[in-house]
Amino acid sequence: MAAHWKYKDQPNRTAVGPGSPKDGDMGWLRSLVDWQQETSDPGEFLDSLRFEINAREVFVFTPKGEVMALPAGSTPVDFAYAVHTEVGHRTIGARVNGKLVPLNSELNHGDWVEIFTSKAEGAGPSQDWQHFVKSARARNKIRQWFSKERREEAIERGKDQLTRAMRKQNLPLQRLMTHDALSTVAEEFHYVDISGLYAGVGDGHTSAQSVMEKLMEHLGGHETPDEDLDEVSIPSQLQKTRYSDSGVIVRGVGMSG
């Protein structure tokens, strides 16, 4: 399913986005004033200013007419991340000046940009986006998303490997995999927390066998095969939170308004 992101009117704000005065780029404005004072020919100053602006930024419009400043060469994906990180992550399409365009299309001054997003759970960016986005914000957010995704996969993989290794030895999971025992073992292996321990096993940095042996040491080395072998959930599980942003309203199937 797709959601269409709309943007609230904010008449007091004329430009937002990386590199705009709103973001504190006052040094460039001060240099601009000095530059104007040093240039006697107004025509020369305007020509140079036009070149400088074109080289630095592109100004585009949201569907509500709000101006957004982006690095020159930016794409609809850069625009989406400038609106909100979650908008960027869930982007599946874009319309520029009323026409559907590829996500790697270069935006020009004065373009009107609309972003379409996926409402599917687990929707995320594409690795390919890193090859064409221009803004540091978009690039960093995409990289962070994939780093987090890889870590979550490693945690699940490590948990599964440890659980299977213990079941293979017919060991008591519920007695061995307590929060206190796992926290102690994680510290002994120099991990920050239990999730880090699981990720380390999942990534192959620490073997499930070595973790299992440490857990057995803390239990006292006693095996009790007849105990319940039900899998124990990770005591410290990553929590996913819904974001809220007063600057955008989500409209789509299944949403009122």
VEXDREN-2710 file (C-alpha; in Angstrom, 1 decimal):
% VEXDREN-2710
k/r/px/py/pz
1/MET/0.0/0.0/0.0
2/ALA/1.1/3.6/-0.5
3/ALA/0.8/6.7/1.5
4/HIS/1.0/10.2/0.2
5/TRP/2.8/12.7/2.4
6/LYS/1.5/16.2/2.6
7/TYR/3.2/19.1/4.2
8/LYS/1.6/21.6/6.5
9/ASP/1.7/25.3/5.7
10/GLN/4.3/27.2/7.7
11/PRO/4.1/30.8/6.4
12/ASN/6.8/32.1/8.7
13/ARG/9.4/29.7/7.2
14/THR/10.7/30.4/3.8
15/ALA/13.4/27.8/3.4
16/VAL/14.3/24.6/5.1
17/GLY/16.9/21.9/4.5
18/PRO/20.6/21.4/4.6
19/GLY/22.6/24.5/3.8
20/SER/19.8/27.0/4.3
21/PRO/19.9/30.0/6.7
22/LYS/17.5/28.2/8.9
23/ASP/20.2/25.6/9.5
24/GLY/22.7/28.2/10.6
25/ASP/24.6/28.8/7.3
26/MET/25.0/32.5/8.4
27/GLY/28.7/32.5/7.5
28/TRP/27.9/32.3/3.8
29/LEU/25.4/35.1/4.1
30/ARG/28.0/37.4/5.9
31/SER/30.5/36.5/3.1
32/LEU/27.8/37.4/0.6
33/VAL/27.4/40.9/2.1
34/ASP/31.1/41.5/2.1
35/TRP/31.3/40.2/-1.5
36/GLN/28.6/42.6/-2.6
37/GLN/30.4/45.6/-1.0
38/GLU/33.6/44.7/-2.7
39/THR/32.0/44.4/-6.1
40/SER/31.5/47.7/-7.8
41/ASP/29.5/46.3/-10.8
42/PRO/26.0/45.1/-9.8
43/GLY/25.7/43.0/-13.0
44/GLU/29.0/41.3/-12.2
45/PHE/27.8/40.6/-8.7
46/LEU/24.5/39.1/-9.8
47/ASP/26.1/36.9/-12.4
48/SER/28.6/35.6/-9.8
49/LEU/25.8/35.2/-7.2
50/ARG/23.7/33.2/-9.7
51/PHE/26.7/30.9/-10.4
52/GLU/27.4/30.5/-6.7
53/ILE/23.8/29.6/-5.8
54/ASN/23.6/27.1/-8.7
55/ALA/26.8/25.5/-7.6
56/ARG/25.7/25.2/-3.9
57/GLU/22.0/24.6/-3.7
58/VAL/18.8/23.9/-5.5
59/PHE/15.5/25.4/-4.3
60/VAL/12.3/23.3/-4.8
61/PHE/8.7/23.4/-3.5
62/THR/6.6/21.1/-1.4
63/PRO/3.0/20.4/-2.5
64/LYS/1.9/23.2/-0.2
65/GLY/4.4/25.7/-1.7
66/GLU/7.0/25.6/1.0
67/VAL/10.5/26.2/-0.3
68/MET/13.2/23.7/0.6
69/ALA/16.9/24.2/0.0
70/LEU/18.9/21.1/-1.1
71/PRO/22.4/20.5/-2.3
72/ALA/22.8/21.0/-6.0
73/GLY/22.2/17.7/-7.9
74/SER/19.8/16.5/-5.3
75/THR/17.1/13.9/-6.1
76/PRO/13.6/13.2/-4.8
77/VAL/15.2/10.9/-2.3
78/ASP/17.3/13.8/-0.9
79/PHE/14.0/15.8/-0.7
80/ALA/12.2/13.0/1.1
81/TYR/15.0/12.7/3.8
82/ALA/14.9/16.5/4.2
83/VAL/11.2/16.3/5.1
84/HIS/11.7/13.5/7.6
85/THR/13.9/10.5/8.1
86/GLU/10.9/8.1/8.1
87/VAL/9.6/9.7/4.9
88/GLY/13.0/9.0/3.3
89/HIS/13.1/5.4/4.5
90/ARG/9.6/4.6/3.1
91/THR/9.9/6.4/-0.2
92/ILE/8.7/4.3/-3.2
93/GLY/7.9/7.0/-5.8
94/ALA/8.0/10.7/-6.6
95/ARG/6.2/13.2/-8.8
96/VAL/7.9/16.3/-10.0
97/ASN/5.9/19.1/-11.6
98/GLY/2.9/16.7/-11.8
99/LYS/4.8/13.9/-13.5
100/LEU/6.1/10.6/-12.1
101/VAL/9.9/10.5/-12.3
102/PRO/12.6/8.0/-11.3
103/LEU/14.0/8.4/-7.8
104/ASN/17.4/9.2/-9.2
105/SER/16.1/12.2/-11.2
106/GLU/18.0/15.4/-10.6
107/LEU/15.9/18.2/-9.2
108/ASN/16.0/21.7/-10.7
109/HIS/15.3/25.2/-9.3
110/GLY/11.6/25.7/-8.9
111/ASP/10.5/22.1/-9.2
112/TRP/7.4/21.0/-7.3
113/VAL/8.0/17.7/-5.5
114/GLU/5.6/15.1/-4.1
115/ILE/6.7/11.9/-2.4
116/PHE/4.9/8.6/-2.2
117/THR/5.7/6.2/0.6
118/SER/5.0/2.6/1.5
119/LYS/2.9/1.8/4.5
120/ALA/4.1/-1.8/4.6
121/GLU/5.8/-2.9/7.8
122/GLY/9.5/-3.2/7.4
123/ALA/9.6/-0.9/4.4
124/GLY/13.1/0.6/4.0
125/PRO/15.6/2.3/1.6
126/SER/17.4/0.6/-1.2
127/GLN/21.2/0.1/-1.2
128/ASP/21.3/1.7/-4.7
129/TRP/20.2/5.1/-3.2
130/GLN/23.6/5.6/-1.7
131/HIS/25.0/5.8/-5.2
132/PHE/23.0/8.8/-6.3
133/VAL/21.9/10.9/-3.2
134/LYS/23.8/14.2/-2.8
135/SER/22.9/15.3/0.7
136/ALA/25.0/14.2/3.7
137/ARG/21.8/13.8/5.6
138/ALA/20.3/11.3/3.2
139/ARG/23.5/9.4/2.8
140/ASN/24.0/9.1/6.6
141/LYS/20.4/8.1/7.3
142/ILE/20.5/5.3/4.6
143/ARG/23.8/4.0/6.0
144/GLN/22.4/4.1/9.6
145/TRP/19.3/2.2/8.5
146/PHE/21.3/-0.7/7.0
147/SER/23.7/-0.8/9.9
148/LYS/20.7/-1.1/12.3
149/GLU/19.1/-3.8/10.0
150/ARG/22.3/-5.8/9.9
151/ARG/22.7/-5.6/13.7
152/GLU/19.1/-6.8/14.3
153/GLU/19.6/-9.7/11.9
154/ALA/22.9/-10.6/13.7
155/ILE/21.1/-10.5/17.1
156/GLU/18.5/-12.9/15.9
157/ARG/21.1/-15.1/14.2
158/GLY/23.2/-15.3/17.3
159/LYS/20.3/-16.1/19.5
160/ASP/19.2/-18.9/17.2
161/GLN/22.8/-20.3/17.0
162/LEU/23.2/-20.3/20.8
163/THR/19.7/-21.8/21.3
164/ARG/20.4/-24.6/18.8
165/ALA/23.8/-25.4/20.3
166/MET/22.3/-25.7/23.8
167/ARG/19.4/-27.9/22.6
168/LYS/21.9/-30.1/20.8
169/GLN/23.6/-30.7/24.2
170/ASN/20.2/-31.1/25.9
171/LEU/21.0/-28.2/28.2
172/PRO/18.4/-26.3/30.3
173/LEU/17.8/-23.1/28.5
174/GLN/15.6/-21.4/31.1
175/ARG/18.2/-22.0/33.9
176/LEU/21.2/-21.0/31.8
177/MET/19.8/-18.1/29.8
178/THR/18.8/-15.8/32.6
179/HIS/19.3/-12.0/32.4
180/ASP/21.9/-12.0/35.1
181/ALA/23.9/-14.9/33.6
182/LEU/23.8/-13.5/30.1
183/SER/24.7/-10.0/31.3
184/THR/27.7/-11.4/33.2
185/VAL/28.9/-13.4/30.2
186/ALA/28.4/-10.4/27.9
187/GLU/30.7/-8.4/30.2
188/GLU/33.3/-11.2/30.3
189/PHE/33.4/-11.1/26.5
190/HIS/33.6/-7.3/26.6
191/TYR/30.2/-6.6/25.1
192/VAL/28.1/-3.6/26.2
193/ASP/24.9/-5.6/26.7
194/ILE/23.2/-8.9/26.0
195/SER/22.1/-7.8/22.5
196/GLY/25.8/-7.1/21.8
197/LEU/26.6/-10.6/22.9
198/TYR/24.0/-12.1/20.6
199/ALA/25.2/-9.9/17.7
200/GLY/28.8/-11.0/18.4
201/VAL/27.7/-14.6/18.1
202/GLY/25.6/-13.9/15.0
203/ASP/28.5/-12.1/13.3
204/GLY/30.9/-14.9/14.1
205/HIS/33.1/-12.8/16.4
206/THR/32.3/-15.1/19.4
207/SER/31.4/-18.8/19.1
208/ALA/28.1/-20.1/20.5
209/GLN/30.2/-22.9/22.1
210/SER/32.3/-20.5/24.1
211/VAL/29.2/-18.6/25.3
212/MET/27.5/-21.9/26.3
213/GLU/30.6/-23.0/28.2
214/LYS/30.6/-19.7/30.2
215/LEU/26.9/-20.1/31.0
216/MET/27.5/-23.6/32.2
217/GLU/30.3/-22.3/34.5
218/HIS/27.9/-19.8/36.1
219/LEU/25.3/-22.6/36.6
220/GLY/28.0/-24.7/38.3
221/GLY/28.5/-27.2/35.5
222/HIS/25.4/-29.2/36.3
223/GLU/23.4/-30.5/33.4
224/THR/19.7/-31.2/33.9
225/PRO/18.4/-32.7/30.7
226/ASP/14.8/-33.2/31.9
227/GLU/14.2/-29.4/32.4
228/ASP/12.0/-27.4/30.1
229/LEU/13.9/-26.6/26.9
230/ASP/11.5/-23.8/25.7
231/GLU/13.4/-20.9/24.1
232/VAL/13.9/-17.9/26.2
233/SER/13.4/-14.4/24.7
234/ILE/16.2/-11.9/24.6
235/PRO/16.1/-10.0/27.9
236/SER/17.0/-6.8/26.2
237/GLN/15.2/-6.6/22.9
238/LEU/15.4/-3.6/20.7
239/GLN/12.2/-1.6/20.8
240/LYS/10.7/0.0/17.7
241/THR/8.8/3.3/18.2
242/ARG/6.4/5.1/16.0
243/TYR/7.6/8.5/15.1
244/SER/5.6/11.7/15.2
245/ASP/6.3/14.8/13.2
246/SER/4.1/17.8/13.3
247/GLY/5.5/18.9/10.0
248/VAL/3.8/16.2/7.9
249/ILE/0.5/14.5/7.7
250/VAL/0.2/10.9/6.4
251/ARG/-2.7/10.1/4.1
252/GLY/-3.3/6.6/2.8
253/VAL/-5.5/3.6/2.8
254/GLY/-6.6/2.7/6.3
255/MET/-5.9/6.2/7.7
256/SER/-8.6/8.7/8.5
257/GLY/-8.4/12.4/7.7
END
